[in-house]
Amino acid sequence: MSARRSLRGAVLAIAALVPLSLAVAPPVSAANDGTTSLATVLKAGQAKFDKDFTDFDILTKAVETVLAAKPDSPVKVLADGTVALTAFIPTDQAFINLASALTGKPVRTEAAAFAAVAGLGVNTVEQVLEYHVVPGSTILSGDALKANGAKLKTALPGKVIRVKVTGAPAIILGDYNAKLPNPRVILDQVDINKGNKQVAHGIDAVLMPTK
């Protein structure tokens, strides 16, 4: 079996995820009661594809898509700022790289990358999104840098993210797919929505919950 078919088969095996979509926003400190949701800060509902691949338009669009199809999806927790959580959110470039691997040819636009990811089906996209959420904890970057060897329980039942911290420093997140590079936290895109119960950190690849 070709590497491309093997990879596509592994991704399709995630069977049940919906494309997410959170528009990129810089780190902010909210002067409120600490309940500003990530969906608000990342401008869910306003996602627009552009040529800036460093933000989170595809993620935002994926979230919008899942919630449009499944309003009661667990993904809706991203819009409830009273619930503490930490999300690791892939950049648009991360999704473009994944789409290129899935299709076996270069994907050059956010729209094309979203189409490729959405083609996996809403249930699969939903599961992938859940795998990027660590519920119950507001983990800031300073804490993450001290978490070498930790296993983070995600919103996807039975799935964990393994944390490796190296001396650069670098925070590497281990998932279940050995065919794709492990995501790294982008250190100039950390602590998004700091000051609230929900925070996010940008990552340079998509976390995969299956082999």
C-alpha positions in Angstrom: 0.0 0.0 0.0 1.4 3.4 -0.9 2.3 5.9 1.9 -0.3 8.3 0.6 -3.1 5.6 0.8 -1.9 4.5 4.2 -2.0 8.1 5.5 -5.4 8.8 4.0 -6.7 5.5 5.5 -5.4 6.5 8.9 -7.0 9.8 8.8 -10.4 8.5 7.5 -10.3 6.0 10.4 -10.9 9.0 12.7 -14.5 8.5 11.4 -16.5 11.4 12.7 -15.0 14.8 12.7 -16.3 18.1 11.4 -14.1 20.9 10.0 -13.4 23.5 12.6 -13.1 27.2 12.2 -11.7 29.9 14.4 -10.5 33.2 13.0 -7.0 34.1 14.2 -6.6 36.7 16.9 -3.5 37.9 18.8 -3.1 37.1 22.5 -5.3 39.3 24.6 -5.8 40.0 28.3 -9.6 40.4 28.8 -10.5 43.0 31.4 -13.7 41.2 32.5 -14.9 38.5 34.8 -12.7 35.9 33.0 -15.5 34.2 31.0 -14.7 35.5 27.5 -14.8 32.3 25.4 -12.3 31.3 22.8 -15.0 31.4 20.1 -15.5 35.1 20.9 -11.8 35.9 20.9 -11.1 33.9 17.7 -14.2 35.5 16.0 -16.1 32.4 15.3 -18.9 33.2 12.8 -16.6 35.7 10.9 -14.0 33.3 9.4 -12.7 34.4 6.0 -10.1 32.7 4.0 -7.1 34.9 3.1 -3.4 34.7 2.3 -2.2 35.0 5.8 -1.4 31.3 6.7 -0.2 32.2 10.3 -3.7 32.6 11.8 -6.6 30.3 12.4 -9.2 30.8 9.7 -9.5 27.1 8.7 -9.8 26.0 12.3 -12.5 28.6 12.9 -14.4 27.6 9.8 -14.2 24.0 10.9 -15.7 24.8 14.2 -18.5 26.8 12.5 -19.2 23.9 10.2 -19.4 21.3 12.9 -21.7 23.4 15.1 -23.9 24.2 12.1 -24.4 20.5 11.4 -24.4 19.4 15.1 -25.5 22.2 17.4 -25.1 20.0 20.5 -21.6 18.8 19.6 -19.1 18.8 22.5 -17.2 21.4 20.3 -19.7 24.0 21.5 -17.8 24.2 24.8 -15.5 26.6 23.0 -18.3 29.1 23.1 -18.9 28.7 26.8 -16.5 30.9 28.6 -17.5 29.7 32.0 -15.9 26.3 31.3 -12.1 26.2 31.8 -10.1 24.6 29.0 -6.9 24.8 27.0 -7.0 24.4 23.3 -4.1 23.8 21.0 -5.1 25.4 17.7 -3.4 24.6 14.3 -2.5 27.5 12.1 -3.8 27.7 8.5 -0.4 26.5 7.3 -0.8 23.4 9.5 -4.1 22.5 7.8 -2.6 23.3 4.4 0.3 20.8 5.1 -2.2 18.2 6.2 -4.4 18.7 3.1 -1.3 18.3 0.9 -0.4 15.0 2.7 -4.0 13.8 2.3 -4.3 14.6 -1.4 -0.7 13.8 -2.4 -0.3 17.1 -4.2 0.5 20.7 -3.1 -2.4 22.6 -1.6 -1.9 26.3 -1.9 -5.0 28.1 -0.6 -6.9 28.1 2.6 -10.1 27.3 0.8 -8.6 24.2 -0.9 -7.2 23.0 2.4 -10.6 23.5 4.1 -12.3 21.6 1.3 -9.9 18.7 1.7 -10.4 18.5 5.5 -14.1 18.9 5.3 -14.2 16.1 2.8 -13.4 13.7 5.7 -16.9 14.2 7.1 -18.4 16.2 9.9 -18.0 13.4 12.5 -14.3 13.0 11.8 -13.7 16.7 11.9 -15.6 16.9 15.2 -13.4 14.2 16.7 -10.2 15.9 15.5 -11.4 19.2 17.0 -12.2 17.5 20.3 -8.7 16.0 20.4 -7.3 19.6 20.4 -9.1 20.5 23.6 -7.9 19.8 27.1 -11.0 20.4 29.4 -10.9 21.5 33.0 -7.5 23.3 33.0 -6.3 26.7 32.0 -2.7 25.9 31.0 -0.5 28.9 30.3 2.7 28.7 28.4 4.8 29.1 31.6 3.2 26.0 33.0 3.5 24.1 29.7 7.2 24.7 29.7 7.4 22.9 33.0 5.3 20.0 31.9 7.8 17.7 30.2 6.5 14.1 30.3 2.9 15.1 31.1 -0.1 13.3 29.5 -3.0 15.6 28.9 -6.5 14.1 28.8 -8.5 15.6 25.9 -12.1 16.1 25.2 -12.0 13.1 22.9 -12.7 10.1 25.3 -9.7 7.9 25.9 -7.2 10.1 23.9 -4.3 11.9 25.4 -1.6 14.4 24.2 1.9 13.7 25.4 4.1 16.7 26.2 7.8 16.9 25.5 9.8 20.0 26.4 13.3 20.4 25.0 16.0 22.9 25.8 15.5 25.4 22.9 12.9 25.8 24.4 10.3 23.9 22.4 7.0 22.3 23.4 6.3 19.2 21.3 2.9 17.5 21.4 2.8 13.8 20.8 -0.2 12.3 19.1 -1.1 8.9 17.7 0.1 9.3 14.1 3.7 8.3 13.3 3.5 9.3 9.7 3.3 13.0 10.3 5.5 15.3 12.3 4.5 16.0 15.9 3.1 19.5 16.3 5.1 22.1 18.1 3.6 25.0 20.1 4.4 28.3 18.3 6.0 30.3 21.0 4.9 33.7 19.7 1.3 32.5 19.5 0.7 31.4 23.1 -1.6 32.4 25.8 -4.4 33.6 23.5 -7.3 34.9 25.7 -5.1 35.1 28.7 -6.9 36.3 31.8 -9.9 34.1 31.0 -10.8 30.5 31.9 -10.3 29.5 28.2 -6.9 29.9 26.6 -5.3 28.7 23.4 -1.8 28.1 22.0 -1.0 28.0 18.3 0.6 24.9 16.9 2.3 24.2 13.6 0.6 20.9 12.8 -2.7 19.1 13.3 -2.9 16.7 16.2 -4.1 13.3 14.9 -6.0 10.9 17.3 -5.4 7.8 15.2 -2.5 6.0 13.6 
